[in-house]
Amino acid sequence: MAERVTELTLQEFEAFVQSHPKGNFAQSYLWGKQKPMWKWEGLLSRGEDGKIKGAMSVLIRKMPPFGKYLMYSCRGPVCDLDDKDTLYALLDGCKTLAKEYGAYCLKMDPDVPSSNKDFAKLLTDYGFRLKQGGKNFEAIQPQYVFRLNVEGKTEEEIFANFHQKWRYNVRVAQKKGVEVKICGQEQIENFADLMLTTGVRDGFVTRKADYFADMLKNLGEHARLYMAFHEDKPIAGTLAIHYGDKVWYLYGASSNEQRNLMPNYLLQWSMIQWAVETGCRVYDFRGVSGDVDENNPLYGLFRFKQGFGGDFTEFVGEMDYVISPAVYHLTEKATAVFKELRRVAYLVKNRNKK
């Protein structure tokens, strides 16, 4: 049986999530603070000795057009993937929450490789369905990522495993005078401006400056803003999160000029160094397309991340536990249409700004 996290157990919950091998920043209470439009709920499952065996963060939000609630556990749950009793206890706890809120669906995208068929079967046996989608960022979280194993390795060993051209590009940035600095709120506006430039160039919607400023506040020491400068001018930047035994590359941006200075390569190397310095097990480059075709417009992103020597990883994907089928299907369709209309409107509005 799962218990609801309270103020008395919040610190215990957070310590468990951060220390567990399946821990993820998106399962942290801190990430819930970053999502003020959602209500955060946490669940715990304990063993007979009273110690926590599993945890799960759930974000809950009223969704248009019907005003029904969606429950979303981003990269949850956090538990032994073979422990069926703990997994099902957490999911039973989610069902209790769903009744309380009148939710129409519980959505999950577990941090579990697609090769783990046993775990996927546990979810489908419980009643989850795999949401069918494409390979190009259609889901809430990327289903395909590159992950670099940095556990027990030196910087020299990791750098030597980069593709030769990638090592060359890091050195080019250094020789050309690109300087990477860890920055704070004073560079948020510049970073957001670079994000807008990148979004218009590559065709995606970007966040406003307040969102990135809040991330540095809410995640504190877990978040870093890296900015690349040339002759004191910001030309690229990245936002990274360190949580538990992993570092994630969350956002990246660059100007349309001076890309020949290769600042993005030096930024990646700086974030990887953070993972090594903090004794991490994994550096996560996050999303790439699963359609590995040179004709795919997203192939360049795939090649860029691949060159750093990480492992191409496919997750099990987005899994939905549908409670109200009619509301679910209509809301899913409406959400997809809204996102595309918002993207087109955003690009039309901003195409002349950059």
TIPA-14002 format. One record per residue (C-alpha): residue in one letter; x, y, z; chain; residue number from 1. Coordinates in nm, 2 decimals, decimal comma. Each point is the difference from the previous one (the first is absolute). Layout:
<atoms>
ATOM aa     px     py     pz ch   i
ATOM  A      X      Y      Z  A NUM
...
</atoms>
This chain:
<atoms>
ATOM aa     px     py     pz ch   i
ATOM  M   0,00   0,00   0,00  A   1
ATOM  A   0,13   0,34  -0,10  A   2
ATOM  E   0,00   0,30   0,23  A   3
ATOM  R  -0,03   0,36  -0,10  A   4
ATOM  V   0,30   0,23   0,06  A   5
ATOM  T  -0,05   0,26   0,26  A   6
ATOM  E   0,21   0,28   0,14  A   7
ATOM  L   0,13  -0,25   0,26  A   8
ATOM  T   0,12  -0,25  -0,26  A   9
ATOM  L   0,10   0,24  -0,29  A  10
ATOM  Q   0,37   0,00   0,10  A  11
ATOM  E   0,00  -0,38   0,03  A  12
ATOM  F  -0,17  -0,02  -0,35  A  13
ATOM  E   0,25   0,24  -0,16  A  14
ATOM  A   0,30  -0,19   0,15  A  15
ATOM  F  -0,12  -0,33  -0,13  A  16
ATOM  V  -0,07   0,13  -0,36  A  17
ATOM  Q   0,34   0,17  -0,01  A  18
ATOM  S   0,19  -0,31   0,12  A  19
ATOM  H  -0,18  -0,26  -0,21  A  20
ATOM  P   0,15  -0,13  -0,33  A  21
ATOM  K  -0,33   0,08  -0,17  A  22
ATOM  G  -0,02   0,34   0,15  A  23
ATOM  N  -0,07   0,29  -0,24  A  24
ATOM  F  -0,02   0,37   0,05  A  25
ATOM  A  -0,35  -0,01  -0,14  A  26
ATOM  Q  -0,11  -0,22   0,29  A  27
ATOM  S   0,14   0,26   0,25  A  28
ATOM  Y  -0,23   0,23   0,20  A  29
ATOM  L   0,23   0,28  -0,12  A  30
ATOM  W  -0,12  -0,07  -0,36  A  31
ATOM  G  -0,36   0,03   0,12  A  32
ATOM  K   0,08   0,35   0,12  A  33
ATOM  Q   0,11   0,08  -0,36  A  34
ATOM  K  -0,35  -0,09  -0,12  A  35
ATOM  P  -0,23   0,24   0,18  A  36
ATOM  M  -0,29  -0,07  -0,24  A  37
ATOM  W   0,00  -0,36   0,13  A  38
ATOM  K  -0,07  -0,13   0,34  A  39
ATOM  W   0,27  -0,23   0,14  A  40
ATOM  E  -0,08  -0,32   0,19  A  41
ATOM  G   0,25  -0,25   0,13  A  42
ATOM  L  -0,04  -0,37   0,09  A  43
ATOM  L   0,21  -0,24   0,20  A  44
ATOM  S   0,00  -0,37   0,04  A  45
ATOM  R   0,18  -0,16   0,30  A  46
ATOM  G   0,13  -0,34   0,08  A  47
ATOM  E  -0,08  -0,19   0,32  A  48
ATOM  D   0,30   0,16   0,17  A  49
ATOM  G  -0,16   0,34  -0,06  A  50
ATOM  K   0,26   0,11  -0,25  A  51
ATOM  I  -0,10   0,15  -0,34  A  52
ATOM  K   0,01  -0,25  -0,29  A  53
ATOM  G  -0,16   0,22  -0,26  A  54
ATOM  A  -0,11   0,36  -0,07  A  55
ATOM  M  -0,20   0,18  -0,27  A  56
ATOM  S  -0,06   0,36  -0,08  A  57
ATOM  V  -0,32   0,09  -0,18  A  58
ATOM  L  -0,09   0,34  -0,16  A  59
ATOM  I  -0,37   0,07  -0,02  A  60
ATOM  R  -0,17   0,26  -0,23  A  61
ATOM  K  -0,34   0,09  -0,13  A  62
ATOM  M   0,01  -0,03  -0,38  A  63
ATOM  P  -0,21   0,18  -0,26  A  64
ATOM  P  -0,24  -0,02  -0,16  A  65
ATOM  F  -0,20  -0,22   0,25  A  66
ATOM  G   0,16   0,11   0,32  A  67
ATOM  K   0,09  -0,35   0,11  A  68
ATOM  Y   0,32  -0,08   0,18  A  69
ATOM  L   0,31  -0,17  -0,15  A  70
ATOM  M   0,24  -0,17   0,23  A  71
ATOM  Y   0,36  -0,02  -0,13  A  72
ATOM  S   0,29  -0,18   0,16  A  73
ATOM  C   0,30   0,13  -0,19  A  74
ATOM  R   0,27  -0,27  -0,01  A  75
ATOM  G  -0,16  -0,19   0,29  A  76
ATOM  P  -0,01  -0,22   0,19  A  77
ATOM  V   0,32  -0,02   0,21  A  78
ATOM  C   0,03  -0,36   0,12  A  79
ATOM  D   0,15  -0,34  -0,08  A  80
ATOM  L  -0,13  -0,08  -0,34  A  81
ATOM  D  -0,05  -0,36   0,09  A  82
ATOM  D  -0,19   0,07   0,32  A  83
ATOM  K  -0,36  -0,05  -0,12  A  84
ATOM  D  -0,15   0,04   0,35  A  85
ATOM  T   0,16   0,35   0,05  A  86
ATOM  L  -0,08   0,11  -0,36  A  87
ATOM  Y  -0,36  -0,10   0,03  A  88
ATOM  A  -0,03   0,16   0,35  A  89
ATOM  L   0,11   0,33  -0,15  A  90
ATOM  L  -0,24  -0,04  -0,29  A  91
ATOM  D  -0,29  -0,09   0,24  A  92
ATOM  G   0,09   0,32   0,18  A  93
ATOM  C  -0,03   0,19  -0,33  A  94
ATOM  K  -0,35  -0,15  -0,06  A  95
ATOM  T  -0,11   0,13   0,34  A  96
ATOM  L   0,13   0,35  -0,09  A  97
ATOM  A  -0,18  -0,03  -0,34  A  98
ATOM  K  -0,33  -0,07   0,18  A  99
ATOM  E   0,05   0,30   0,22  A 100
ATOM  Y   0,07   0,24  -0,29  A 101
ATOM  G  -0,23  -0,16  -0,25  A 102
ATOM  A   0,29  -0,06  -0,24  A 103
ATOM  Y  -0,06  -0,14  -0,34  A 104
ATOM  C   0,35  -0,14  -0,05  A 105
ATOM  L   0,33  -0,08   0,17  A 106
ATOM  K   0,29   0,05  -0,24  A 107
ATOM  M   0,35  -0,13   0,05  A 108
ATOM  D   0,33  -0,01  -0,20  A 109
ATOM  P   0,23  -0,22   0,22  A 110
ATOM  D   0,37   0,03   0,00  A 111
ATOM  V   0,02  -0,36  -0,12  A 112
ATOM  P   0,16  -0,13  -0,33  A 113
ATOM  S  -0,23  -0,16  -0,25  A 114
ATOM  S   0,20  -0,32   0,02  A 115
ATOM  N  -0,15  -0,05   0,35  A 116
ATOM  K  -0,30  -0,20  -0,12  A 117
ATOM  D  -0,08  -0,13   0,34  A 118
ATOM  F  -0,06   0,35   0,14  A 119
ATOM  A  -0,21   0,09  -0,30  A 120
ATOM  K  -0,21  -0,31   0,06  A 121
ATOM  L  -0,05   0,09   0,37  A 122
ATOM  L  -0,15   0,33  -0,12  A 123
ATOM  T  -0,22  -0,14  -0,27  A 124
ATOM  D  -0,12  -0,28   0,23  A 125
ATOM  Y  -0,10   0,28   0,24  A 126
ATOM  G  -0,21   0,16  -0,27  A 127
ATOM  F   0,24   0,25  -0,16  A 128
ATOM  R   0,01   0,05  -0,37  A 129
ATOM  L   0,30   0,11  -0,21  A 130
ATOM  K  -0,08   0,32  -0,17  A 131
ATOM  Q   0,09  -0,04  -0,37  A 132
ATOM  G   0,19   0,29  -0,15  A 133
ATOM  G   0,28   0,09  -0,23  A 134
ATOM  K   0,37   0,03   0,06  A 135
ATOM  N   0,05   0,37  -0,02  A 136
ATOM  F  -0,08   0,15   0,35  A 137
ATOM  E  -0,38  -0,05  -0,02  A 138
ATOM  A  -0,02  -0,11   0,36  A 139
ATOM  I   0,03   0,22   0,31  A 140
ATOM  Q   0,35  -0,13   0,07  A 141
ATOM  P   0,24  -0,14  -0,26  A 142
ATOM  Q  -0,02  -0,37  -0,05  A 143
ATOM  Y   0,35  -0,01  -0,15  A 144
ATOM  V   0,31   0,14   0,16  A 145
ATOM  F   0,37  -0,03   0,01  A 146
ATOM  R   0,16  -0,09   0,33  A 147
ATOM  L   0,37   0,01   0,09  A 148
ATOM  N   0,13  -0,23   0,27  A 149
ATOM  V   0,25   0,20   0,20  A 150
ATOM  E   0,01  -0,22   0,31  A 151
ATOM  G   0,36  -0,05   0,12  A 152
ATOM  K   0,15   0,16  -0,30  A 153
ATOM  T   0,25   0,29  -0,02  A 154
ATOM  E  -0,05   0,31  -0,22  A 155
ATOM  E   0,28  -0,12  -0,22  A 156
ATOM  E  -0,16  -0,34  -0,06  A 157
ATOM  I  -0,34   0,16  -0,08  A 158
ATOM  F   0,15   0,26  -0,23  A 159
ATOM  A   0,21  -0,26  -0,19  A 160
ATOM  N  -0,33  -0,19  -0,07  A 161
ATOM  F  -0,14   0,30  -0,19  A 162
ATOM  H   0,00  -0,02  -0,38  A 163
ATOM  Q   0,32   0,15  -0,13  A 164
ATOM  K  -0,18   0,30  -0,16  A 165
ATOM  W  -0,18   0,07   0,33  A 166
ATOM  R   0,33   0,02   0,19  A 167
ATOM  Y   0,12   0,23  -0,27  A 168
ATOM  N  -0,30   0,22   0,03  A 169
ATOM  V   0,04   0,04   0,38  A 170
ATOM  R   0,35   0,10  -0,06  A 171
ATOM  V  -0,10   0,25  -0,27  A 172
ATOM  A  -0,23   0,17   0,24  A 173
ATOM  Q   0,27   0,03   0,26  A 174
ATOM  K   0,26   0,12  -0,25  A 175
ATOM  K  -0,24   0,26  -0,15  A 176
ATOM  G  -0,05   0,15   0,34  A 177
ATOM  V  -0,34  -0,13   0,09  A 178
ATOM  E  -0,04   0,01   0,38  A 179
ATOM  V  -0,27  -0,20   0,19  A 180
ATOM  K  -0,12   0,14   0,33  A 181
ATOM  I  -0,25  -0,12   0,26  A 182
ATOM  C  -0,24   0,29   0,03  A 183
ATOM  G  -0,30   0,10   0,20  A 184
ATOM  Q  -0,31   0,22  -0,03  A 185
ATOM  E   0,21   0,28  -0,16  A 186
ATOM  Q   0,02  -0,21  -0,33  A 187
ATOM  I  -0,36  -0,13  -0,01  A 188
ATOM  E  -0,12   0,26  -0,24  A 189
ATOM  N   0,29  -0,06  -0,24  A 190
ATOM  F  -0,06  -0,38   0,02  A 191
ATOM  A  -0,38   0,04  -0,07  A 192
ATOM  D   0,09   0,23  -0,29  A 193
ATOM  L   0,23  -0,27  -0,14  A 194
ATOM  M  -0,28  -0,26   0,05  A 195
ATOM  L  -0,24   0,21  -0,20  A 196
ATOM  T   0,26   0,02  -0,28  A 197
ATOM  T   0,05  -0,37   0,01  A 198
ATOM  G  -0,38  -0,08   0,01  A 199
ATOM  V  -0,07   0,22  -0,30  A 200
ATOM  R   0,29  -0,15  -0,19  A 201
ATOM  D  -0,09  -0,36   0,08  A 202
ATOM  G  -0,38   0,03   0,01  A 203
ATOM  F  -0,10  -0,06   0,37  A 204
ATOM  V  -0,16   0,20   0,27  A 205
ATOM  T   0,23   0,12   0,28  A 206
ATOM  R  -0,05   0,11   0,36  A 207
ATOM  K  -0,01   0,35   0,13  A 208
ATOM  A   0,28   0,14   0,21  A 209
ATOM  D  -0,20  -0,03   0,32  A 210
ATOM  Y  -0,02  -0,38  -0,04  A 211
ATOM  F   0,38  -0,03  -0,01  A 212
ATOM  A   0,04   0,25   0,29  A 213
ATOM  D  -0,24  -0,21   0,21  A 214
ATOM  M   0,19  -0,32  -0,08  A 215
ATOM  L   0,32   0,14   0,15  A 216
ATOM  K  -0,19   0,11   0,31  A 217
ATOM  N  -0,21  -0,32   0,04  A 218
ATOM  L   0,28  -0,25  -0,06  A 219
ATOM  G   0,27   0,20   0,17  A 220
ATOM  E   0,34  -0,18  -0,01  A 221
ATOM  H  -0,15  -0,27  -0,22  A 222
ATOM  A  -0,02   0,23  -0,30  A 223
ATOM  R   0,27   0,18  -0,20  A 224
ATOM  L  -0,02   0,26  -0,27  A 225
ATOM  Y   0,31  -0,03  -0,23  A 226
ATOM  M   0,07   0,29  -0,23  A 227
ATOM  A   0,26   0,01  -0,28  A 228
ATOM  F   0,15   0,34  -0,07  A 229
ATOM  H   0,23   0,13  -0,27  A 230
ATOM  E   0,16   0,34   0,05  A 231
ATOM  D  -0,25   0,04   0,29  A 232
ATOM  K  -0,30  -0,06  -0,22  A 233
ATOM  P  -0,24  -0,29   0,08  A 234
ATOM  I  -0,02  -0,22  -0,30  A 235
ATOM  A  -0,15  -0,33   0,14  A 236
ATOM  G  -0,13  -0,14   0,32  A 237
ATOM  T  -0,13  -0,32   0,17  A 238
ATOM  L  -0,20  -0,09   0,31  A 239
ATOM  A   0,10  -0,32   0,18  A 240
ATOM  I  -0,14  -0,18   0,31  A 241
ATOM  H   0,20  -0,22   0,24  A 242
ATOM  Y  -0,21  -0,22   0,21  A 243
ATOM  G   0,10  -0,33   0,17  A 244
ATOM  D   0,25  -0,18  -0,22  A 245
ATOM  K  -0,08   0,17  -0,33  A 246
ATOM  V   0,04   0,33  -0,18  A 247
ATOM  W  -0,25   0,09  -0,27  A 248
ATOM  Y   0,05   0,25  -0,29  A 249
ATOM  L  -0,34   0,16   0,01  A 250
ATOM  Y   0,00   0,31  -0,23  A 251
ATOM  G   0,25   0,13  -0,25  A 252
ATOM  A   0,01   0,31  -0,21  A 253
ATOM  S   0,24   0,19  -0,24  A 254
ATOM  S   0,01   0,31  -0,21  A 255
ATOM  N  -0,02  -0,01  -0,38  A 256
ATOM  E   0,35   0,16  -0,01  A 257
ATOM  Q   0,33  -0,14   0,10  A 258
ATOM  R  -0,12  -0,36   0,00  A 259
ATOM  N   0,33  -0,07  -0,18  A 260
ATOM  L   0,17   0,05   0,34  A 261
ATOM  M  -0,16  -0,33   0,12  A 262
ATOM  P  -0,13   0,13   0,33  A 263
ATOM  N  -0,25  -0,29   0,03  A 264
ATOM  Y   0,27  -0,26   0,01  A 265
ATOM  L   0,18   0,18   0,28  A 266
ATOM  L  -0,32   0,04   0,19  A 267
ATOM  Q  -0,07  -0,37  -0,02  A 268
ATOM  W   0,35  -0,08   0,12  A 269
ATOM  S  -0,05   0,24   0,30  A 270
ATOM  M  -0,32  -0,17   0,11  A 271
ATOM  I   0,16  -0,34  -0,04  A 272
ATOM  Q   0,28   0,11   0,22  A 273
ATOM  W  -0,26   0,10   0,27  A 274
ATOM  A  -0,13  -0,36  -0,01  A 275
ATOM  V   0,35  -0,13   0,05  A 276
ATOM  E   0,08   0,25   0,28  A 277
ATOM  T  -0,31  -0,10   0,19  A 278
ATOM  G   0,06  -0,38  -0,03  A 279
ATOM  C  -0,30  -0,06  -0,22  A 280
ATOM  R  -0,08  -0,32  -0,18  A 281
ATOM  V  -0,17   0,14  -0,30  A 282
ATOM  Y   0,01   0,32  -0,22  A 283
ATOM  D  -0,33   0,02  -0,19  A 284
ATOM  F  -0,01   0,19  -0,33  A 285
ATOM  R  -0,38  -0,04   0,00  A 286
ATOM  G  -0,21  -0,01  -0,32  A 287
ATOM  V   0,08  -0,10  -0,35  A 288
ATOM  S  -0,21  -0,13  -0,28  A 289
ATOM  G  -0,05  -0,38  -0,02  A 290
ATOM  D  -0,02   0,03  -0,38  A 291
ATOM  V   0,37  -0,03  -0,07  A 292
ATOM  D  -0,01   0,11  -0,36  A 293
ATOM  E   0,24   0,25  -0,16  A 294
ATOM  N  -0,31   0,16  -0,18  A 295
ATOM  N  -0,17   0,06   0,34  A 296
ATOM  P   0,02   0,37   0,09  A 297
ATOM  L   0,09  -0,11   0,35  A 298
ATOM  Y   0,29  -0,21  -0,11  A 299
ATOM  G   0,25   0,28   0,07  A 300
ATOM  L  -0,10   0,00   0,37  A 301
ATOM  F   0,04  -0,38   0,01  A 302
ATOM  R   0,35   0,02  -0,15  A 303
ATOM  F   0,11   0,28   0,23  A 304
ATOM  K  -0,09  -0,20   0,32  A 305
ATOM  Q   0,12  -0,33  -0,14  A 306
ATOM  G   0,35   0,14  -0,06  A 307
ATOM  F   0,06   0,03   0,38  A 308
ATOM  G   0,01  -0,38   0,03  A 309
ATOM  G  -0,33  -0,06   0,19  A 310
ATOM  D  -0,24  -0,29  -0,04  A 311
ATOM  F  -0,31   0,03  -0,20  A 312
ATOM  T  -0,29  -0,08   0,24  A 313
ATOM  E  -0,36  -0,07  -0,07  A 314
ATOM  F  -0,25   0,02   0,29  A 315
ATOM  V  -0,31  -0,20   0,03  A 316
ATOM  G  -0,20   0,31  -0,10  A 317
ATOM  E  -0,31   0,18   0,12  A 318
ATOM  M  -0,24  -0,22   0,19  A 319
ATOM  D  -0,36   0,10   0,08  A 320
ATOM  Y  -0,23  -0,15   0,25  A 321
ATOM  V  -0,34   0,12  -0,14  A 322
ATOM  I  -0,28   0,06   0,25  A 323
ATOM  S  -0,25   0,18  -0,22  A 324
ATOM  P   0,05  -0,11  -0,36  A 325
ATOM  A  -0,22   0,26  -0,17  A 326
ATOM  V   0,15   0,29   0,18  A 327
ATOM  Y   0,35  -0,15  -0,06  A 328
ATOM  H  -0,03  -0,03  -0,38  A 329
ATOM  L  -0,16   0,34  -0,04  A 330
ATOM  T   0,25   0,18   0,22  A 331
ATOM  E   0,30  -0,17  -0,16  A 332
ATOM  K  -0,12   0,11  -0,34  A 333
ATOM  A  -0,07   0,36   0,11  A 334
ATOM  T   0,34   0,02   0,17  A 335
ATOM  A   0,18  -0,11  -0,31  A 336
ATOM  V  -0,18   0,26  -0,21  A 337
ATOM  F   0,06   0,27   0,25  A 338
ATOM  K   0,37  -0,07   0,02  A 339
ATOM  E   0,04   0,02  -0,38  A 340
ATOM  L  -0,20   0,32  -0,03  A 341
ATOM  R   0,20   0,16   0,29  A 342
ATOM  R   0,33  -0,10  -0,17  A 343
ATOM  V  -0,11   0,15  -0,34  A 344
ATOM  A  -0,13   0,32   0,16  A 345
ATOM  Y   0,33   0,03   0,20  A 346
ATOM  L   0,22  -0,03  -0,30  A 347
ATOM  V  -0,21   0,24  -0,20  A 348
ATOM  K   0,01   0,25   0,28  A 349
ATOM  N   0,37  -0,02   0,06  A 350
ATOM  R   0,15  -0,08  -0,35  A 351
ATOM  N   0,09   0,37  -0,06  A 352
ATOM  K   0,15   0,05   0,34  A 353
ATOM  K   0,31  -0,21  -0,06  A 354
</atoms>
